[in-house]
Amino acid sequence: MIKLVPSLITVDAAAVGELPRRSISGIAVTYDETATVADGTKVRIMQGALPVDGRNPKLYGQHDSNQILGMVTEREDTPQGMMFVAKISATRLGDEFLTLANDGVIDSVSVGINPTKFSYDEDGVMIVESAEWTELSMVSQGAFSGAVITEVAASIPQNVKKIELNEVIPTQEKIMIESVEPTVEVAATVEKLWAKPARKYMAAMHIGGETFRNVQAATAEFVNSKRSALEAAAGDVTTTDQPGLLPVPVLGPVMANLGYQRPVVTAIGARAMPDGGNQKTFIRPTWTTHVSVGTQSTELSAVSATSPLISSNVISKTTLSGQVTFSVQDIDFTSPGSMEIIMTDLVGQYMLQSDAIACNAITNGGSASGSTWTVTANDPSTLISAMYDAATDILSATNFLPDTVFVSPDVWQKLGSQLDGDKRPVFPYTGAAGLMGVNGLGVANVTVANTFNPFGLNLVADRAFASGTMTVARAAAIEFYEQIRGLMSVEVPSTLGRTFSYYGYVATFIPYNSMVKEIAIA
């Protein structure tokens, strides 16, 4: 499922004397706007992609089906986006989310969709033309700048009967108790908001009625330069791990030492799991024997006849997950930025591992081209021969031509360093002023690996490939399926902790290894 998150919220409570209103309305998603979802996939939803009739999407909290809040009751398709009205049921959980919305903590909605008709443009953006709209969630963070909730009708009578005292409480003290109570009741729900990328906290912290202690905590961004991002996402996290506890200013967030990118998945595209992803396996049919057509020798003589054969390939899903446990002290005492950074790293590690699975599928599912690139100084002749041999193998076997070359970082370096007999770059960089490309085999750019296009192929350099990997392929022949389930959490009362897990399912399949050719390098 793809989850796209719009942003912003305004609150409109019921007037004095009116019955409580329990609905939100606005724009669920804006059209023709590119957004990046949690797994790194870029998605653009076109007008008409989401249905306006049929079964109404459920309203959840934080994309968690265990936190059901109500139901979308009205849908209207407009050129700007999908308008909606959703009713929040009169439950305690619904009251908590309405309280959070009124306090400005919950300020966004997120649509959950299963694309049924989509394609990819030249930049790798998934263009969704049709999708099942399964749910709408109230969340805290946003990725779509143009999607806005225009109204929250939330009027919840305060129930002060929960406070039972034997003595008379002064008026001022009653006010303080009433203002604090909603925060206490929904604290566990707020913790789930850390799964999304961080937004600017400072303005919200300063304009509220919070004390200077909270303002200071918001400015103290989590920093731990002695722990890598990999270390921070694994194992338990306690107060001794968090310098954000200290009431001193810090210079900024943790310096990133790892890019959460999926070059291979971005190049081939992530496909939705078939049948809604409700089974452990699924069938992927492929041709084994095609029908035949031939010349009839004489009139009324038998014509060519071949029985078709289609194979039913059983594809199994792989579960990817990771978890981290926080102490309640770390949750209560540190800046929100500390949890944001670690949770972002947890999602990032999922992205890297899923990309590595796609790389392994290419390495294990391809076939040898029979050609070798012998790397020789100032002589690219064996490279040219090997590339055309691999392309010819694919063309001869399938009537298709390759469009992508997958390489490990060391092979990317060797390609970019190739010189001709006059020591001129075989793949010159022509972006700088005054430089002309002499050789016409492609253009290189040392700053952006995937803009390198040797022999007109889209080059994908990925560190998850083993050293010496060079595979020429038609990208459509490499299938990567994914169903991201997202974040779940559970309290651990016996240790005063809270465990967060992020998980999803992936599957890979290469129907024909004749379309994926490996080149040996000597």
N, C-alpha and C positions, 0 to 999 in steps of 0.2 A: 504494500500500500504506500502511496505517496502522500505526504502530509505537507501542505503549503500554508504558511502562516502569515496572514495579514496583520495590520497593527492599528493602534490608537483606540481610545475609548472616551466617551463623555457620559456623564451620569445624569439622569433625569428622574428623580424620585416622585412618587405620587404626591399630589397637593394635599393639604390638610383637609380631613374629612372624606377623602376618597378611599375606596377599597384598595388594598395592596395590589400592585401590578407586578407581574413576574415575567417579563419578556425582554429580549434583546433584539435589535434589528440593525441592519446596515448592509455592507458589502462583504460577502463571504470571500470572494477572490476577484481580483481585477484581471481583465483580459489583455492579451498581447503584451504582457510584461514578464520579463525573464526573472526567475527567482532561483536561488540555490537551496535545495532541501538538505536535511541533516546528513545524508550520505554523500553529499557533494554533487549530486545530479542536478543539472540545470534544466528547468522545466518552464514551458510557456503554454498557458491554457488559452485556447481560442474560443471566441464567442460561439455558443451553442454546444460546447463540449459537455456541460453539466445538465442533467435532466431537470425539468420543472414540474414533472408529474411523476406518478408512481409512488412507491413507498417512501415516506418521509425519512430523511436522515435523523438518526438519534443525536442528542446533544450530550457530550461527555465533558469531563474535566481532565485536562492534560492528556488527551488521547487514551485514557484508561477506561476500558469498558466496565470496570468495577466501580467507576465513579460516574454513573449515569445521572444526568441532571434533568433531562427533559427531551424535547423533540422539536425539530424545525417544522413550523406550521405553515409558512408561506414562502414561495420561491418565485422570483421574477427575473427573467433574463433581460439585461439591458446592454447597450453597446459598451458601457464602461465596465460592467462586471455583473456577477450574480448577486442580486439583492435577496435578503432573507429576513424572516421574522421567526424567532424561536421562543418557545414557552419553557420556563423553568418550573419544574414540579415543586410542590410545597413540601419538601423534605428537609431534614436538617442539613444534608449536604448541599441542597439547593440554596438554603439560607446562607450557608457559609460562603458559597461562591458569589452570591449577590452582595454579601458584606464586603468581600474582597474587591468586587467591582466598584462598589461605592467608595472604598478606601483608595482606589487607584492601583491596587496591587495586580489584579487581573485586568489587563487593558487590551486584550487581543482575542481574536478567534482564529481557528485553524481548520481547514477542510481536510478530510481524509478521503482520497479517491483511489479507485482501481482503474487505470487506463485500459480501455478496450480497443481504441484505434489511435495510433500515434506513429510518429516518424522522427527522424533526427536531421537537423540541418547541418551545414558544413562546419559549424562551430561546436557540434556535439550536443546542442540543446534539444531536449525532448519536446516535440510539438504535439500537444494532446488535443485531438480533434473530437474524441468521445470518451466518456468515462462514467463509471458507476460512482455516485456520490453516496458514500456509506455513512459518514458521520461528520459532525461539526463539533469542535472542542473549544472550550474557554481556556485560554492559555495566557502566558505572561509576556512572551517575546514575539517580535514580528520580523518578517522578511519582505513582505509586499508593502511597499511604501504607499501605494494607491488605494489599498483596501481599508475602509474605515467603518467602525461601528458607530452609527449615527445616534443611537439612543439605547440607554439601558433604563427600563422602567422597573425599578426595584424599590419597593417600599415594604420593609419588614418591621412589624411592631416589635419593640424591645420588650423582652420578657424579664422583668426585674424580680420575679418570684423566685428565681434561682438563688438569690442572695437572701439567706435566712439568718438574721442576727437578733439577739435578745435585747439589744440596746438600740436607741434611736440614732440613726446615722445622720450627721450634718449634711446639709444640701450640697456643699462643695465636695465632700467625700463621695456622695452618691454619684455625682457627675464623673469623678475620676474612675470609679468602678465600672460604670457603664461604658466609658470610652476604652477601657482596657480589655473588657471581656471578649469582644469579637476576635481580637488578635490571639488570645489564648486558645479559643476554640478551634481556630483554623490553622494553627501553627504547623500541624503535620501535613496539611495540604500544600502550604507554601513551599515546603521543602522540595516538592516535586518539580518546581519551576526551574531547577538548575540545569535541566537537560538542554536548553536552548542557548544559542550564542548570547553573550552578554551585551546589554545595551547600556546607555548612559544612566547611571544611578544617581549622580550628584544632584541634578536638578530636583528630582523627586524627593531626595532626602532633605534637601534644604528648605523646600517650601512647606513641608508638613510641620506638625506640632511636636516633632521629636526633639530630644535633648542634644546638647553638644556632643555627648558621648557617641550617639548614633552617627552624627555628621563626621566625627573623627574616624569612626570605624569604616565609613563608606570611602573615605579618602585613602585609607591604609590598604592599598592593593596588595594582594597576596604575592610575595616574592620569596623564592627559595633557590638561589642560583647554584646551590651545591647538589641539587637533585635533578636528574634528567626528567623529561616528560614521561618516558617509559616507566621510571621508578615511581613517579607520583601516581600513576594510574593503577598500580598493582598493590595489593596488600591493604593493611589497615592504616588509617590516618588518625593521629591523635594530636593533642595540643602541642606536644614537643616537636611535631613536624611543621607547625604553622607559625612562622614569625609574624603573621598578621595579627596574632594576639597582642603583640607589644604595642603600646600606645605611642608609637613614634612614626613620623612620616617616612614613606618609602618613595623610590624614584619612579616606579612604574611596574607594570605586570612582568611576569616571568618572561625572560628572553626566549623566543621560540628557537629550538634547535632541531625541529623535525617538521617537515611540511606534510600536512594531512591531504595528500593528493592521490588520486587513482587514475594514472595515465591510461592504463589499458582499459579499465572499465569505462572511462570517459570516451575512449576511441571506439569501442565496440557497442557501447550502450547497455544499460541494465534493463532487462525485460521483466515484466510483471509475471509472477508465478501463475501458471494456468489454473483454471477452476477456483480462483480465489485463494489458492494456496492452502487448502484444507486437508491435503493428504501428505503422507511422508514421501511418496513417489508420484511421478506422472509419466505419461507416455508421450514420446516425441517420434512421430512417424517419419521415415525416410524412404526414398526410392532404392530398391535393390535391383529390380529389373523394369525397364520401361517397355511400353508397347512399341511395336515396330511398324514402319511404313516402307514399302518397296515397290519396285516396278512390276506390273503384271505382265507376265511373259506373253500370254495370248488371251484373247477374249474368252471369258467364262472360266479361265484357269484360276486356280487357288491364289489368293492374294496373301501377302505377308501377314502372319498372325503370330503374335507373341503374348503370352499371358503376363500381365503385370504382376509385380511382386513388391509389396510395401512392408518394410520392417517396422515392428513396434519396439522402439528402444525405451527401456525403463530407466528413467533418470531419478536418482536419489538426491535428497536435499541434505545439505550440511548445515549444522547449527553453529553459529558464531556468537560468542558472548564473552563478557568480562565483567568484573565486579570490583567494588571498592567499599570499604566500611569506614564510616566516620564515627568518632565519639560524639556524644551529645555536647560535650564541652567545646569541641571544635566547631560544631554547628552553631552553638549559642554565642560563642565569644568572638569569632573571627569575622572579618569583612565578608560580605557575600561573594566578593571576587575570588576568594580562595576556593570555594566550592565550584564556582563557575569554571575556573581554569582546569581543575582536576576532572570535572565531568566532561568538559570539552575534549580533554585528552582521552577519556574513555571512549567517546564517540570516534575520535580520530584514530585510535588504535583499531577499532572495528573496521574503519575505512581501509587502513593499510593492510589488514589481514585479508579482507575480502578481495582486495586487488591482487594480493599474492596468490590467492586461489585461482583467479583468472589467468595469471601468468603461468602457473603450473599446468593449467589446462592446455594452454598453447604449446608449452614445451613437451608435454606428454602425448598430446593428441595429434601432433604434426607428423609428417613423413620426410625423410631425407631427400634432398634434391639430387644428390650424387655429385654436386659441384663443390669446389673448395676455393675460398678466397685466400690466396697466399699473400699476406701483407708484405709488400716490398716497397722500399723507399723510391719515390719518384716514378712509380710504375703501377697505374691503376688497372692494367689490362685484365688481371685475373678477377678483380672486383666486378668489372663490367661483364665479363664472361659469366661469372657465377650468378649475377642478378638476372641476366637474360635467360640463362639455363633454367632457373627456378620459375620465371614467368612463363617460359615455353612449356614446362611440365604442367603448370596449372591450366594453360590455354588448351593444351592437347587433351587433357583428361576431362575437362569440364566445359570448354567453350567460353570460360570466363577468363579475365585477366586480373592480376593482383592489384590492390589499391593501397596496401599498408605494409610497412616493414617494422617488425618489433625487434628491439635491440636492448642489450644490457648497457650500462654506462660506459664500460671499457670499449665496447664496439662503437658506441656513439663517438667516443673520443677518436678512435682510429679512422672512422669515416670523415670526421671534420678535419683531420690532419692530412688527408690525402693530397699529394701534389703531383703535377704532371712532370714531364721530362725537363721543363724549364723552371721547375720549382714554383709553379703558380698553383693556387688552390683549385682542386677539382670541383669543389663546391664553394664558390667564393661568397663572401659577405658583401652584398651590394647596397646595403642600407646607408653606409657612411658616405658623406660628400666626397667626390673625387675618385671613388673606386668604381671600376667597371668589371663586370663578370666576363672572363675570357672563355672559360669552359662552360658548357651548357648542360651539365648533368644534374643541376640542382643548385639551390641556394642554402647556405648555412647561416646560423645565428647562434653564437656561443651563449647568449643570455636566455634564450627560450628554446629548449630542446625540441619541442614538438612542432616547431615551425620549419625545421630542417626537412627538405623534401627531395632526397636523393632519387634520381631517375623518375621524378614526378610522383613518387610514392609518399604517402603520409607517414612520417617517421614517428614512432612512439618509443621513447627511451624510458625504461622503468627499472628502478633499482631492485625490484623483486625478482628479476630474471637472474639466472646464474651467469657467472662470467663467461664470455664468449658466445652469448646467445645472439643469433641473427636469423629471423624467420620472416619470410616473404609470404603474404597471405591475402586472401580476400576477406575483409573484416566481417562481412555478413555470414561467413561460414563458422564464426566463433560465437557461440551463444552463451550469455551469462544471465541467469535468472536470479532475482532477488526479492525478498519480502522482509522489509525492516519492521520489526515489532516495537522497537524503541526502548524506553526506560521503564523499569519497575523498581520499587523500593519496599523495604520491610523494616519495621522497628525490631530491635533486639533488646528487650527490657532487661534480660539477665546480665548484660554487659554495658547497658546504657549506650547503645550504639544504633546506627542506622545503616543498612546495607543497600547499596544501589547496584543494579545490574542493567546492562544494555545488551540487547541481543537481536538477532535476525537470522533468516535462512537464505542460503545461496545454493545454486546448482549450476553446473557448466556442462556443455555438450558441443562437440565438434562433429557434425554429421558426416563430413567427408574429409579425410586427411589429405586427399589429393589437392585440396585447395589451401593447404597450409604446409609450406615447404621450408625445411631448415637448411641453412647454408653452413657448412663447416668452415672454420677459420684456422689457418695455419700460420 
